[in-house]
């Protein structure tokens, strides 16, 4: 017997109809108005022939309209496939074929990328104004085991896989987050991360479950984000390290008001210098660890440990569990190994990939492929992606550790590290650095700086200066692409 729960937006519009649900620089909508908009869209989508169980792909930038479309598709029981707007036409085509999506909604400005997709019905968002409506059967309840959304993993190894995210995954992710961060009537979440990533989509889910407002940014801009926070228009914001660094630089001598209570920092291990700089400015940063497969955060550092456990991702959210494994054995405290997680927010598997599902999920535990350790008190420290691990002369080297050291140098704004082939050691670390504007540093100077802080085998053997580092739409560093920045791409991994 499936566990069901009232349709979230319908219930929220019934409970608190006049609260602001979404806003941007131009408009605001209450939960009641958002429900009405979703209802209208649902009737339009029914007129297109979209039915319960259909997979519908979205290629859209953050907007209030995108939020309406997601809820409307859920109103008629369709499964929403979120597409990364940075994908090439070939990548999009592959995912649409793999998912067997029947429809694709695309922003007008992105439509040129999908002109040759003859196998799927394409709807431009500009056409939504003119679609006729048809009465449809609405989903007044959501079954927690039903798939709500699909997101493809970034594909660091092999082809991307479609992660199945159920209504139950999103529900328990929101509940776990609220039990950790608390909830206030005045809360408003600043959404500057993309909705096609789980960090962004989870904000929308929390909004209707909690009954709080979302301030939508169409794209990240450090100055605009700082202005919104300083003006007291948002109390919580989700960021990754690169975003937070830009905001910190732009903030200068200014500070955030007391109304701002949480900078939720995810997207990989955070450099300690960044965390310390935020601490010194009184910015409350809560480090988190999560992934597409866990419907956002699964581990978060509780506020009271933000200083004493600086650098830790924290402990699992209340409904979740974690452990560290090495060759099937549970690791001792401080012993690095694979991070393994369990909880009702963890995916039930991958779309049309029973092999990958069986490999990743064993006895209810999900094997993340990430490397970390827990201390004697159970706090998790994330070291790196297993796929990013550099093995040099039998020694494990974690790029994030080297990046953190480089970022602590006053001249370094961004840093990325990957392994390059080496005849003697197999692999050695190589660094790519973007300098702060107005600062000068040589490769020799930075190597000497690293030598003072790292074991010899961890010190980068080469340092290249670049104008920018490769990042995905969520601003995560793409270490596997760093090698292409080497002149003539020598030392291929």
N, C-alpha and C positions, 0 to 999 in steps of 0.2 A: 504493500500500500504506500503510495507516494504521499509525502508531506507537502501540503500546499499552503499558500499564504496569499492574502488579498493583493491584487494588482497594486504595485507600490505607488505609482503616481496617482492613480484613482483614489487610493486610501489617503494619501497625503493631501490631495485637493479637497477631500471630504473633511479631514481633521483640521487643517490650517490653510484654508483657501486663500486668505488675504496676505500671507507672508510672501516676501519676494523670493522667487525660486531661482531666477537667472537674471543677470544683467550684464551689459557691456557698456562701452562709452556712449552708446546711442539710445538704448532702450532698456526697460525693465519689464519682467513678466512675473505675476504671482503664480502660485501653484495652480490656482483655478484657471488662469489664463493659459498656462502651459498645458494643462489637461485638455482644455478646449482646442488648442492648436494641434495636439497629438491626435485628438479624436477626429478632427477634420482631415489630417494627413492619413490616418488609418483608413478612412472611407475612400480617399483618393487612391491609396495603394491597393485597396480591394478592387477598385475599378480597373486597375492595371492587370489584375489577375493574380496578385500576390496572395498566397494562402498560408495557413499554418504549416510549419515545418520547412517552408522554402528558405533557402540560404540567399540572403540579399547582401551584396557587397556595397560598402560606402567608401568612396574616394573623395573625402571632404576635409577642408581645413576647419579648425575650431570655430564654431559659431553657434548662436542660439538656434538657428535653423537645423543644424546637425543634431542638437539635443532633441528637438521636436521629432526628427526623423527616426532616431533610435527608439524613443518611447513609442512612437506610432507603430513601428514594425513589431515591437513587443506586444502592443495592444492586439494585433491580429495573429500573434504566435509565430511570427517569422524569426529566423535566426540571423543575427547581424554579424557580418564579416567585416571587421575594421581593416582597411587597407592603408598602408604607409604611403603618404603622398610623395615620398622621395624615391619610390621604386621606379625602375625603368619600365618601359612598355613591355619588354620581354618578361621581366619579373612579375609584373601584374598579370600578364596573360597566363603565366605558369600557375600562379596561385588561384586564378579564377577557374582554370581547367581542373586543377587538383581538388578544389573545393566543390566543383559542380554547381557553383552559384548560378541562379537563374536570372538575376537582375543585378545591375550596377547603377548606383546613384553617384553622380560625379558633379563636382563644382564646375561651372561653365569654364573657368579659367584653366582647369586641369584636363578638359575634355580632349584636347589635341593628342594626348598620350594614348587614348584608347580608340582611335578612329578605325582600327582594323579588327576590332573584336566582334566578329559576325555571329559568334556562337551564344551571345548573351544579350538580353534586352537592356539597352542603355537609356537612362533617364537623366537629363541635365537638371540641376537644382533650379535653374531659371524657369524650367517648365512646370514646376510644382504649383505655381500660382494658377495655372490654367487647366489642371487635371480635373476631370469630372469626378464627383463623389458617388459612391455606391454603398448601400447599407451592408454591414458586415457583422460577423459574429465576433464579439470582443472577448478577450481573455480576462475575465473578472478575477481569476486566481492564477497564480504562477506556481507550478509544481517545481519544487526545489531541485529535483533531479534532472529537469529538462535543460537542454543547452540553450543559453541565452545569447552568447556571443562566441565568436571565433577570432583568434589573432594568430598570425603566423610568427613563429620565433625568428630571430634575426639570422639564423642559419650560419652560426660560426663554424659549424662542421657539417658539410653536406648540404642537401636541400632543406629549406625551411619546412617546419611541421606545423600544422594547424592545431593550436591548443584549444580544446573544448572547455569553455567556461560556463558553468551552470548558474541558474538563479541562486542556488544554494551557496555556490562559491562566492558570489558577490555579496549575498546576505551576510554570511559569516565573516567575510573580510571586513565589512562595515561594522558589524557588531564587535569584532576583535579590536578594531582600531578605536572605537568609542570607549571600550572598557579600558584601553590604555591611555588615550589622550584626554578622555573626559569629553563632555558635551555642554555647550552653553547656548542659551537662546539667542545670544547676539553673534554667534559664530557665522562667518562667511569665508568660503574657500576661494582663494585666488587660483584660477586654473590657467597656467601658462604653459604647461606640458601638453602634448598633443592628446586628443581624445582617442586617437587610433592606437595609443599605447596604454597599457594597463594602469599606469600611474595617473593618466588623465581620465580614463573611463571610470576608474574607481571613485573619483571625485563626484562624478555625476550620480553614481549609485548611492554614495553616502548622502548626497544632498537630499534626495527624496525619502530615503530611509530616516535620516535625522530630522528633516524639516528645516534645513539651513540653506542659505543662498550661495550661489556660485557666481563669481565675477569672471567672465570669460575674456581671455586675451586671445586674439586671432593669431598671434605669433609672439614669441618672447622678445621683450625689449627691456633691458635692465632699468633704464630711466623711468619708463612707464610703470613697471612693476613697483619700483621704489615709491613713485608718486602715489600709487593706489594704496600702498601700505601706510605711508606717512599721513595720508588723508583719512585713514581709519576706515576705508571701504572694505577691508578684508582682515581677518584675524589669524588665518592659517594659510600657508602656501606650500605646495610641493615643488621641490627643486632637485637638480643633480648638481654635483660639485662645480661644473663649468658655469652654470647659471648663477650660483651663489657667489662665486668669485667675481663675476662681472658686476653683480649687484653691490657687492662690498666695495669694489673700486669706485663705482658711480656714486655710492652713498656718501663717500668722503667723511666729513666731520658730522654729518647729520645723524640722527638716530630715529628708530621707530618708536611710535607711541606705545603706552602701556596696553592699549587695546590689542596689539599684535602679540600673539601668545605661542606661535609654533611655526618653525621652519622645518618641514618634514623632508629630510635629506636622504635620497636613495640613489639608485643607479650605479652602485659599485662602491668599493672602499673609498672613504674620504680621506684626503691628506690631512694629517694632524695640524700642520700650520694653518690651514683654513679654519678648522674647528677652534683652534686657539684664538685666531683673530676675531671670530664671532663671539667667543666667550668674553674677550677683552672689551668688545663693543656692547655687551649685554644682549646679544641676539640669541634667543632660545632656539638651539638647533637640536632636533631629535633625529639621530641617525637611524635608518631603517635598512632592512634587507628583505628583498622579495623578488619576484619574477612573474612573467606572464602566467606560468603554471600555478602560481599561488594566489592569483587574482589580486596582485599588489603585495603589500608588506605581509610578512609572516613573523618577522622578528623586529622589535623596535626597542630602542633604549629609553626606558622610562625617565621622566624629567629629573627625578631626584638623583640619578646616576650620571647626569650629563657631564659633570666635571670629574668625578672620581673614576669613571670608566671611559674617559675620553678615548675615542678611537674604536670603541666597541659598537656593534650593531644592536646590542642589548640581549634581551631574553625573548622567547617566543610569545606571541599574543596569546591571550587566555585560552582560546579553543585549540591551540596548536602545540606541537612537540617538535624538538629537534634532537639530533645526535650526530656525532662525528664517527665515521667508519674508515678503517684501513683493512683492505682485504677481508671484509666480512666481520672484522672484529671491532668492537667499540673502542675508540681511542681514549687514551688517558688525558687528563687535563693538560693543556698547552701542547698537545701532540697534534700536528696538522693532519687532516684527512678530508674525505669527501663529506660535505654537508648533506644530511638526509633529513627530510621533513615529513610531517604528517599532520592532517587537520581537515576540517570540513571545507576550508577555502582552497584545498589543493585539487587540481584538475582531475577529472575521471579518465583522461587520456588524450590521445591525438587523433584527429580526424582521418579516418581510413588508414590508420597505421597501427594495427594491432601488434606488430612486431616491436615498434618503438615504444608503445604503451607498456608492453610486457617487460621490456628492458628497463624502463624508467621507474615503474611502480611495482614494488614487491612487498607482499603482505601489508598493503596499505601505506607503505613508506615510499616517498618519492625521492629518487636519487638525482640531486641537482646538477652534478658535474662541477660544482664550485668547491674550492678548497678553503678551509678555515679551521679554527680550533675553539674550544670553550675553556675558560679558566676554571679554577676550582669552585667558583660560585655559580657556574653555569652561564656566564656571559659569553656570547658569540663574538669572535673576531674573524671577519672575512678577509682572506688573504688574496685570492684571485680566482679567475676562471681557470678550470683545469686546462682548457684549450689554449690559454695564454701563458701557461707555465713554461718557463725556460729551464731546461735541464742541461747544466754545464759541468762536465767532468763528474757526473753522478750527483751533483748538488742541485737541489730544487731552488730556483730563483723566482720570486714573485714580483712581476713588473711594478705593481702598485707600491711596493716598498721603496723601490728606487725612485719612482715618480714623486712620492711624498718628500723624499730628501731633496730632489731637484726643485720642487715647488717651495721649499723653505728658503731657497736663495732669493735674495731681494730682487734680482734682475729677471727672474723666470716667472712668466705669466701662465704658461701651459707646458706640460711635459707628457710625453708618451714613450713607453719602452717596449721593445719586442726583442726576440732572439734572432740572431743571424748565424749562418753556418760558420763553423770554425774547425779546421783540420785537427787541431790538437784536442779541443774540449767538446767537440760536437756542436755546441751552441755557446754563444756569448751574448750578453746584453748590449743593445744598441739604443741610444736615446735620441729623441726628436724634441726640440725645444723651441718654443715661441717666447721671445723676450718682451718684457714690458716696454711700452713706448718711452723713449728717452733714456733707456738703460743700455749699457754695453757689457758684454761678457764674452770671453773666448771659451772654446771647447776645453782647452787645457785648464783654465780657471775652474770650470764646472767639474771636470774630472778630479782635480785636486780637492775640491769641496766635498765631492762624494767619497773620496778616499778617507777623509777624516771621519766619516759617519757610517761607512758600510764596510763589510768584509771585502777583501780584495777581489774575490770571485764575483761579487755583485756589482762592482764598479763598471759603468758602461765603457766598452772598449772604443766606441765611436760616439760622437755627438754631432748631430746635424741640426742646423738652425733653419726653421721653416716659418712661413707666414701664417699657416693655420694647420691644425691637426684634423684628421678625418673623424667626423662624429656622425651619429645617426640623428634622426629627428628629435629624439629625446635627449640629445646632447651627450650621449654616452660615447666614450672614446672607442673607436674601432681599431684595436691594436693590430688586427690581421692586415689592415690596409697601410700600416706605417711603412712597410718594406718598400712600397711603391714610391716613397718620397726620396729614396736613396738615388743619387745621380746614376743613371744607367741601370738602376735596380740591381746593383751588385749585391752579393751576399744573400741571395734569395733563400727564404726559410724552407 
